Amino acid sequence: MSSGAEAENPSDQKRLMDATYGLHRHFYDLTRKFYLLGRDTMIRELDVPKGGSVLEVGCGTARNLIVAAKHWPDARFYGFDISDAMLTQARSSLTRTGLSDKITLAQGDAGSFDLSSLFGIDKVDRIFMSYTISMIPPWQEAIERAAEQLKPGGSLNIVDFGQYERLPALAKKLHFKSLNDFHVYPRRELPAVLKRVAEAHDMALDFRSLWRGYTWRATLIKG
């Protein structure tokens, strides 16, 4: 598989992510905090009900789950990732922060995940996807799966790279090239896909383009 190409199936994607982040996982969080904008704002605005349940799709190092668990201490948290390397780092982080009893991790594929199989639960109150849409080859299927596994009144919360709509073309070209080198592909079709999913699942959609299009933020609330 050439650099910059997306994997065609889950086993290829797993190998690709393990190879890409096997070493990089040790300093992933330190480097990403400078340009993965809007993550913590999204977490603060999850509005998790007391005793509610929260799932992160593509949890990586569990950085976001740890932030969320500290902000919403009455909730129960779940996260999965396709990469063994990232999950190893995530479990180490949970042990270090003393949150292993509040956050449950599993290995799974975002395009076909099932909460019952992964965690023995039915549906959840909140699902969030933080800069993972651009890394998941079956990203449209992942959004569909998430919409299907929300409780009534639940919400799907997404933050990811936008399309630099109001930023210089050269900035977009250079940054997208660097992202592609790490198998990250900002999804130009995301707004249209979200609209389709919202209509199909009777969900209200709030979509925002932030920081001149650097970041796209979306919330879908199930009726």
C-alpha positions in Angstrom: 0.0 0.0 0.0 1.5 3.3 -1.0 1.8 6.2 1.4 -1.2 8.5 1.4 -3.6 5.7 0.3 -6.7 4.6 2.3 -7.0 1.0 3.4 -9.7 -1.0 1.6 -10.8 -3.3 4.4 -10.7 -3.5 8.2 -7.7 -5.8 8.5 -5.6 -3.5 6.1 -6.7 -0.5 8.1 -5.7 -2.1 11.4 -2.2 -2.9 10.0 -1.9 0.6 8.6 -2.8 2.3 11.8 -0.6 0.1 13.9 2.3 0.7 11.6 1.7 4.5 11.5 1.2 5.0 15.2 3.2 2.2 16.8 5.9 4.6 17.7 4.0 7.9 17.2 1.5 7.0 19.9 4.0 7.9 22.6 3.9 11.6 21.7 0.7 11.7 19.7 -1.2 13.8 22.3 1.6 16.3 22.7 1.8 17.1 19.0 -1.9 17.0 18.2 -3.0 19.6 20.8 -1.8 22.4 18.6 -4.0 21.8 15.6 -6.9 19.5 16.6 -9.0 22.5 17.4 -12.5 22.4 19.1 -12.2 19.0 20.8 -12.5 20.2 24.4 -15.3 22.7 23.5 -17.3 19.8 22.0 -16.7 17.7 25.1 -17.8 20.5 27.4 -21.0 20.9 25.4 -22.0 17.2 25.3 -24.7 18.0 28.0 -24.5 14.4 29.3 -27.6 13.5 31.4 -26.8 12.4 35.0 -25.9 8.7 35.0 -25.8 8.8 31.2 -23.6 6.9 28.8 -21.0 8.2 26.3 -19.2 6.5 23.5 -16.2 7.7 21.5 -15.7 6.2 18.1 -12.0 5.9 17.3 -10.8 6.7 20.8 -7.1 6.5 20.0 -5.0 7.2 23.1 -8.2 7.8 25.2 -7.1 11.5 25.7 -10.6 12.7 24.9 -12.3 10.1 27.0 -10.2 11.1 30.0 -11.1 14.8 29.5 -14.8 13.9 29.2 -14.8 11.6 32.2 -13.3 14.4 34.4 -15.8 16.9 33.1 -18.8 14.6 33.4 -18.0 12.5 36.5 -21.5 11.0 36.8 -21.5 9.4 33.4 -20.2 6.0 32.1 -17.8 6.1 29.2 -16.9 3.6 26.4 -14.4 3.8 23.5 -13.1 1.6 20.8 -10.4 1.8 18.2 -9.1 -0.4 15.4 -5.5 -0.1 16.4 -3.8 -2.3 18.9 -1.0 0.2 19.3 -3.4 3.0 20.2 -5.4 0.8 22.6 -2.2 -0.2 24.4 -1.4 3.5 24.9 -5.0 4.1 26.0 -5.1 1.4 28.6 -1.8 2.7 30.0 -3.3 6.2 30.2 -6.4 5.0 32.0 -4.3 3.2 34.6 -2.1 6.2 35.1 -5.1 8.5 35.7 -7.1 6.0 37.8 -10.1 6.0 35.4 -10.1 2.3 34.4 -13.3 1.8 36.4 -15.1 4.6 34.5 -14.0 4.0 31.0 -14.3 0.7 29.1 -12.2 0.1 26.0 -12.5 -2.4 23.2 -11.1 -3.1 19.7 -13.6 -2.5 16.9 -14.1 -1.3 13.4 -16.0 2.0 13.1 -17.8 0.9 9.9 -19.5 -2.0 11.5 -19.4 -1.6 15.2 -22.1 -3.0 17.5 -22.5 -1.8 21.1 -23.9 -5.1 22.2 -21.0 -7.1 20.9 -18.3 -4.7 22.0 -19.6 -3.7 25.5 -22.8 -5.7 26.2 -25.0 -2.6 26.1 -27.8 -1.5 23.8 -27.8 2.2 23.1 -26.1 5.3 24.5 -27.0 8.9 25.3 -24.0 10.5 23.5 -21.6 9.5 20.8 -18.7 11.7 19.7 -16.2 11.5 16.9 -13.2 13.8 17.3 -11.0 14.1 14.2 -11.7 10.5 13.2 -14.1 10.9 10.3 -11.0 12.0 8.3 -9.2 8.8 9.3 -11.9 6.2 8.9 -12.2 4.7 5.3 -15.8 3.6 5.8 -16.6 7.0 7.4 -20.2 7.3 6.0 -21.0 3.8 7.4 -19.5 4.9 10.7 -21.9 7.9 10.9 -24.9 5.7 10.0 -23.9 3.1 12.7 -23.6 5.9 15.3 -27.0 7.3 14.4 -28.6 3.9 14.8 -27.2 3.3 18.3 -28.4 6.4 20.1 -31.2 6.5 22.6 -34.1 8.8 21.9 -33.0 12.3 22.6 -29.4 11.3 22.2 -26.8 13.1 20.2 -24.0 12.4 17.8 -21.3 15.0 18.1 -18.6 15.5 15.4 -15.6 17.7 15.1 -13.1 17.4 12.2 -11.1 19.2 9.6 -13.1 21.4 7.3 -12.3 22.4 3.8 -10.5 25.8 4.5 -13.3 27.6 2.8 -12.1 31.1 3.8 -8.4 30.4 4.1 -5.6 30.8 1.5 -5.6 28.0 -1.1 -1.8 27.4 -0.5 -2.5 26.8 3.2 -5.0 24.2 2.4 -2.7 22.5 -0.2 0.2 22.3 2.2 -1.7 21.2 5.2 -3.8 18.6 3.4 -0.6 17.2 1.9 0.9 16.8 5.5 -2.4 15.2 6.7 -2.5 12.8 3.8 1.0 11.6 4.7 -0.6 10.3 8.0 -3.6 8.8 6.1 -5.9 11.7 7.1 -8.4 12.9 4.5 -10.7 15.8 5.3 -14.1 14.9 3.9 -15.5 17.4 1.5 -18.8 15.5 1.3 -19.4 15.6 5.1 -22.2 18.3 5.1 -24.2 16.4 2.5 -23.8 13.1 4.2 -24.8 14.5 7.6 -27.9 16.0 6.0 -28.9 12.7 4.5 -28.3 10.8 7.8 -30.3 13.4 9.7 -33.3 13.1 7.4 -33.2 9.3 7.4 -33.1 9.0 11.2 -35.4 11.9 12.1 -32.5 13.9 13.6 -32.1 17.6 14.0 -28.7 18.8 12.5 -26.6 21.7 13.6 -23.6 22.3 11.3 -21.0 24.9 11.8 -17.8 25.9 9.9 -15.4 27.4 12.4 -12.1 29.3 12.2 -12.6 30.2 8.5 -13.3 26.6 7.6 -10.4 25.0 9.3 -12.8 23.0 11.5 -16.2 21.6 10.9 -18.5 20.9 13.9 -21.8 19.1 13.8 -24.4 17.9 16.2 -27.2 15.5 15.3 -29.9 15.1 17.9 -32.3 12.1 17.7 -36.0 12.8 18.0 
